[in-house]
Amino acid sequence: MDTSAHDLTALFEQLGLPSSDDEITRFMHEHSPLDPSVKLVDWPFWNPGQRSFLIEALADDSDWTEQVEHLDAVLRR
């Protein structure tokens, strides 16, 4: 059983993205606000592995779902 923290930093690590506070902030500034008519998983800045992870996290209502939804909400501000 995975008992690790599932926070935004861990999500960025899971996605293979730089995960320091400054790097997460930079990512948010570079990619937001997202067009509300486009799904988070459809943005071209995801590589195929990242896209698959995000799709599975949302479809399976996994432990990561809350953080993926949080990322989506923050990127739409």
Beta strands, then each sheet from edge to edge (+ up, - down):
end
